[in-house]
Amino acid sequence: MIRTQIQLPDDVFAEAKKLCEAREISLAELARRGIEYILSVYAQNPGSKDDWQPPKPRHLGWKGLTEAEIKAQAQATVVELSMTSRRKK
């Protein structure tokens, strides 16, 4: 086991000591448990960047437009949109 030192703000230290007394554990045990918890939640084995996949697109329920029409509208420029609206009038 490795010995180490940590620095805590006074209020954090006081709260930690109260919790240790209530749970009847040492400050070292509290720190170990806290670090183990954080590691279990956040420390995943980082894989290569190729492992990441973008989220799958969801159908948002646009009524009356096909997926191709939605994509075309999303990619249209302001000029193209204004010309399309003029044609419809």
Backbone as JSON Lines, residues from 0, in Angstrom:
{"i":0,"aa":"M","n":[0.84,-1.17,0.0],"ca":[0.0,0.0,0.0],"c":[0.89,1.23,0.0]}
{"i":1,"aa":"I","n":[0.45,2.27,-0.69],"ca":[1.19,3.52,-0.81],"c":[0.65,4.53,0.19]}
{"i":2,"aa":"R","n":[1.55,5.26,0.83],"ca":[1.13,6.36,1.7],"c":[1.2,7.64,0.89]}
{"i":3,"aa":"T","n":[0.24,8.5,1.09],"ca":[0.24,9.78,0.39],"c":[-0.38,10.85,1.27]}
{"i":4,"aa":"Q","n":[-0.22,12.08,0.86],"ca":[-0.82,13.19,1.58],"c":[-1.77,13.9,0.63]}
{"i":5,"aa":"I","n":[-2.84,14.42,1.18],"ca":[-3.78,15.22,0.39],"c":[-4.05,16.52,1.14]}
{"i":6,"aa":"Q","n":[-4.46,17.52,0.39],"ca":[-4.83,18.79,1.0],"c":[-6.32,18.97,0.81]}
{"i":7,"aa":"L","n":[-7.0,19.31,1.92],"ca":[-8.44,19.51,1.88],"c":[-8.76,20.89,2.46]}
{"i":8,"aa":"P","n":[-9.78,21.53,1.92],"ca":[-10.24,22.76,2.57],"c":[-10.75,22.42,3.98]}
{"i":9,"aa":"D","n":[-10.67,23.39,4.88],"ca":[-11.06,23.15,6.27],"c":[-12.48,22.62,6.4]}
{"i":10,"aa":"D","n":[-13.42,23.19,5.64],"ca":[-14.81,22.75,5.77],"c":[-15.0,21.33,5.25]}
{"i":11,"aa":"V","n":[-14.29,20.95,4.2],"ca":[-14.39,19.58,3.68],"c":[-13.81,18.6,4.69]}
{"i":12,"aa":"F","n":[-12.67,18.97,5.27],"ca":[-12.05,18.11,6.28],"c":[-12.98,17.91,7.47]}
{"i":13,"aa":"A","n":[-13.6,18.99,7.93],"ca":[-14.5,18.9,9.09],"c":[-15.69,17.98,8.79]}
{"i":14,"aa":"E","n":[-16.27,18.13,7.61],"ca":[-17.4,17.27,7.23],"c":[-16.96,15.81,7.11]}
{"i":15,"aa":"A","n":[-15.77,15.6,6.54],"ca":[-15.26,14.24,6.39],"c":[-15.02,13.6,7.76]}
{"i":16,"aa":"K","n":[-14.46,14.35,8.69],"ca":[-14.22,13.81,10.04],"c":[-15.54,13.44,10.74]}
{"i":17,"aa":"K","n":[-16.57,14.29,10.56],"ca":[-17.88,13.98,11.15],"c":[-18.42,12.69,10.58]}
{"i":18,"aa":"L","n":[-18.3,12.53,9.26],"ca":[-18.79,11.32,8.62],"c":[-18.02,10.09,9.1]}
{"i":19,"aa":"C","n":[-16.71,10.24,9.25],"ca":[-15.88,9.13,9.74],"c":[-16.28,8.71,11.14]}
{"i":20,"aa":"E","n":[-16.54,9.68,11.98],"ca":[-16.96,9.36,13.35],"c":[-18.32,8.68,13.36]}
{"i":21,"aa":"A","n":[-19.23,9.16,12.52],"ca":[-20.56,8.56,12.48],"c":[-20.52,7.13,11.94]}
{"i":22,"aa":"R","n":[-19.66,6.88,10.97],"ca":[-19.56,5.55,10.35],"c":[-18.52,4.66,11.02]}
{"i":23,"aa":"E","n":[-17.79,5.24,11.96],"ca":[-16.73,4.52,12.67],"c":[-15.71,3.95,11.69]}
{"i":24,"aa":"I","n":[-15.23,4.81,10.8],"ca":[-14.16,4.43,9.88],"c":[-13.09,5.52,9.93]}
{"i":25,"aa":"S","n":[-11.92,5.18,9.45],"ca":[-10.84,6.17,9.45],"c":[-10.97,7.09,8.23]}
{"i":26,"aa":"L","n":[-10.29,8.2,8.3],"ca":[-10.28,9.14,7.19],"c":[-9.63,8.48,5.97]}
{"i":27,"aa":"A","n":[-8.61,7.66,6.2],"ca":[-7.97,6.93,5.11],"c":[-8.96,6.0,4.42]}
{"i":28,"aa":"E","n":[-9.78,5.31,5.21],"ca":[-10.78,4.4,4.62],"c":[-11.82,5.18,3.83]}
{"i":29,"aa":"L","n":[-12.24,6.33,4.35],"ca":[-13.18,7.17,3.62],"c":[-12.59,7.61,2.29]}
{"i":30,"aa":"A","n":[-11.33,8.03,2.31],"ca":[-10.66,8.45,1.08],"c":[-10.54,7.29,0.1]}
{"i":31,"aa":"R","n":[-10.16,6.1,0.58],"ca":[-10.06,4.92,-0.3],"c":[-11.39,4.61,-0.95]}
{"i":32,"aa":"R","n":[-12.45,4.6,-0.13],"ca":[-13.78,4.29,-0.67],"c":[-14.22,5.33,-1.7]}
{"i":33,"aa":"G","n":[-13.95,6.59,-1.4],"ca":[-14.32,7.65,-2.33],"c":[-13.57,7.52,-3.64]}
{"i":34,"aa":"I","n":[-12.28,7.28,-3.58],"ca":[-11.48,7.13,-4.8],"c":[-11.91,5.9,-5.57]}
{"i":35,"aa":"E","n":[-12.16,4.79,-4.88],"ca":[-12.61,3.57,-5.56],"c":[-13.95,3.81,-6.26]}
{"i":36,"aa":"Y","n":[-14.83,4.55,-5.62],"ca":[-16.13,4.83,-6.24],"c":[-15.95,5.67,-7.5]}
{"i":37,"aa":"I","n":[-15.17,6.74,-7.39],"ca":[-14.95,7.61,-8.56],"c":[-14.31,6.81,-9.69]}
{"i":38,"aa":"L","n":[-13.35,5.96,-9.38],"ca":[-12.72,5.15,-10.42],"c":[-13.72,4.19,-11.07]}
{"i":39,"aa":"S","n":[-14.62,3.63,-10.28],"ca":[-15.59,2.7,-10.86],"c":[-16.59,3.41,-11.76]}
{"i":40,"aa":"V","n":[-16.86,4.67,-11.48],"ca":[-17.82,5.43,-12.28],"c":[-17.16,6.05,-13.5]}
{"i":41,"aa":"Y","n":[-16.0,6.67,-13.33],"ca":[-15.41,7.47,-14.39],"c":[-14.24,6.83,-15.12]}
{"i":42,"aa":"A","n":[-13.5,5.98,-14.48],"ca":[-12.27,5.48,-15.09],"c":[-12.54,4.26,-15.95]}
{"i":43,"aa":"Q","n":[-12.91,4.52,-17.18],"ca":[-13.06,3.44,-18.14],"c":[-11.78,3.35,-18.92]}
{"i":44,"aa":"N","n":[-11.48,2.18,-19.41],"ca":[-10.28,2.03,-20.2],"c":[-10.44,2.79,-21.5]}
{"i":45,"aa":"P","n":[-9.7,3.86,-21.67],"ca":[-9.87,4.62,-22.9],"c":[-9.35,3.82,-24.08]}
{"i":46,"aa":"G","n":[-10.22,3.57,-25.03],"ca":[-9.83,2.86,-26.23],"c":[-9.33,3.84,-27.26]}
{"i":47,"aa":"S","n":[-9.15,3.35,-28.43],"ca":[-8.72,4.24,-29.5],"c":[-9.89,5.12,-29.91]}
{"i":48,"aa":"K","n":[-9.58,6.18,-30.64],"ca":[-10.63,7.09,-31.06],"c":[-11.58,6.41,-32.05]}
{"i":49,"aa":"D","n":[-11.15,5.3,-32.63],"ca":[-12.0,4.57,-33.57],"c":[-13.16,3.87,-32.88]}
{"i":50,"aa":"D","n":[-13.05,3.69,-31.55],"ca":[-14.11,3.01,-30.81],"c":[-15.37,3.86,-30.69]}
{"i":51,"aa":"W","n":[-15.21,5.18,-30.74],"ca":[-16.35,6.07,-30.56],"c":[-17.22,6.05,-31.8]}
{"i":52,"aa":"Q","n":[-18.51,5.95,-31.6],"ca":[-19.47,5.99,-32.68],"c":[-20.46,7.11,-32.4]}
{"i":53,"aa":"P","n":[-20.82,7.89,-33.41],"ca":[-21.82,8.93,-33.16],"c":[-23.16,8.29,-32.84]}
{"i":54,"aa":"P","n":[-24.0,8.99,-32.12],"ca":[-25.31,8.43,-31.8],"c":[-26.13,8.22,-33.07]}
{"i":55,"aa":"K","n":[-26.99,7.23,-33.01],"ca":[-27.87,6.94,-34.14],"c":[-28.89,8.06,-34.27]}
{"i":56,"aa":"P","n":[-29.18,8.49,-35.5],"ca":[-30.19,9.55,-35.66],"c":[-31.57,9.04,-35.27]}
{"i":57,"aa":"R","n":[-32.35,9.93,-34.72],"ca":[-33.71,9.57,-34.31],"c":[-34.69,10.26,-35.23]}
{"i":58,"aa":"H","n":[-35.78,9.59,-35.5],"ca":[-36.85,10.21,-36.27],"c":[-37.64,11.09,-35.31]}
{"i":59,"aa":"L","n":[-37.7,12.37,-35.62],"ca":[-38.3,13.32,-34.7],"c":[-39.77,13.58,-34.97]}
{"i":60,"aa":"G","n":[-40.34,12.85,-35.91],"ca":[-41.78,12.94,-36.12],"c":[-42.22,14.1,-36.99]}
{"i":61,"aa":"W","n":[-41.41,14.55,-37.93],"ca":[-41.82,15.61,-38.84],"c":[-42.88,15.07,-39.75]}
{"i":62,"aa":"K","n":[-44.03,15.63,-39.71],"ca":[-45.14,15.12,-40.52],"c":[-45.14,15.78,-41.89]}
{"i":63,"aa":"G","n":[-45.33,14.99,-42.92],"ca":[-45.45,15.52,-44.26],"c":[-44.13,15.65,-44.99]}
{"i":64,"aa":"L","n":[-42.99,15.43,-44.35],"ca":[-41.7,15.51,-45.03],"c":[-40.99,14.17,-44.94]}
{"i":65,"aa":"T","n":[-40.36,13.78,-46.04],"ca":[-39.56,12.56,-46.01],"c":[-38.2,12.89,-45.41]}
{"i":66,"aa":"E","n":[-37.44,11.86,-45.1],"ca":[-36.09,12.07,-44.56],"c":[-35.24,12.87,-45.55]}
{"i":67,"aa":"A","n":[-35.37,12.58,-46.85],"ca":[-34.6,13.29,-47.87],"c":[-35.0,14.76,-47.93]}
{"i":68,"aa":"E","n":[-36.28,15.07,-47.79],"ca":[-36.74,16.46,-47.81],"c":[-36.24,17.23,-46.58]}
{"i":69,"aa":"I","n":[-36.25,16.58,-45.44],"ca":[-35.74,17.21,-44.22],"c":[-34.26,17.53,-44.38]}
{"i":70,"aa":"K","n":[-33.49,16.56,-44.91],"ca":[-32.06,16.75,-45.11],"c":[-31.81,17.9,-46.09]}
{"i":71,"aa":"A","n":[-32.58,17.94,-47.18],"ca":[-32.41,19.0,-48.17],"c":[-32.71,20.36,-47.55]}
{"i":72,"aa":"Q","n":[-33.76,20.46,-46.76],"ca":[-34.1,21.73,-46.11],"c":[-33.02,22.15,-45.12]}
{"i":73,"aa":"A","n":[-32.48,21.19,-44.4],"ca":[-31.44,21.5,-43.41],"c":[-30.16,21.97,-44.08]}
{"i":74,"aa":"Q","n":[-29.88,21.48,-45.27],"ca":[-28.64,21.84,-45.96],"c":[-28.81,23.02,-46.91]}
{"i":75,"aa":"A","n":[-30.02,23.49,-47.09],"ca":[-30.28,24.6,-48.01],"c":[-29.72,25.91,-47.46]}
{"i":76,"aa":"T","n":[-29.27,26.75,-48.36],"ca":[-28.78,28.06,-47.96],"c":[-29.95,29.03,-47.85]}
{"i":77,"aa":"V","n":[-29.71,30.19,-47.29],"ca":[-30.75,31.21,-47.13],"c":[-31.28,31.64,-48.5]}
{"i":78,"aa":"V","n":[-30.39,31.79,-49.47],"ca":[-30.8,32.21,-50.82],"c":[-31.7,31.15,-51.45]}
{"i":79,"aa":"E","n":[-31.31,29.89,-51.31],"ca":[-32.13,28.8,-51.88],"c":[-33.5,28.77,-51.22]}
{"i":80,"aa":"L","n":[-33.55,28.97,-49.93],"ca":[-34.83,28.94,-49.22],"c":[-35.71,30.11,-49.64]}
{"i":81,"aa":"S","n":[-35.13,31.29,-49.82],"ca":[-35.93,32.45,-50.22],"c":[-36.45,32.29,-51.64]}
{"i":82,"aa":"M","n":[-35.66,31.67,-52.53],"ca":[-36.1,31.44,-53.91],"c":[-37.23,30.4,-53.94]}
{"i":83,"aa":"T","n":[-37.14,29.39,-53.09],"ca":[-38.17,28.36,-53.03],"c":[-39.49,28.95,-52.54]}
{"i":84,"aa":"S","n":[-39.43,29.83,-51.52],"ca":[-40.65,30.42,-50.99],"c":[-41.29,31.37,-52.01]}
{"i":85,"aa":"R","n":[-40.5,32.03,-52.84],"ca":[-41.04,32.92,-53.86],"c":[-41.75,32.13,-54.95]}
{"i":86,"aa":"R","n":[-41.22,30.97,-55.28],"ca":[-41.83,30.13,-56.31],"c":[-43.19,29.62,-55.88]}
{"i":87,"aa":"K","n":[-43.33,29.32,-54.59],"ca":[-44.59,28.77,-54.1],"c":[-45.7,29.8,-54.09]}
{"i":88,"aa":"K","n":[-45.38,31.09,-54.07],"ca":[-46.39,32.15,-53.99],"c":[-47.02,32.38,-55.3]}
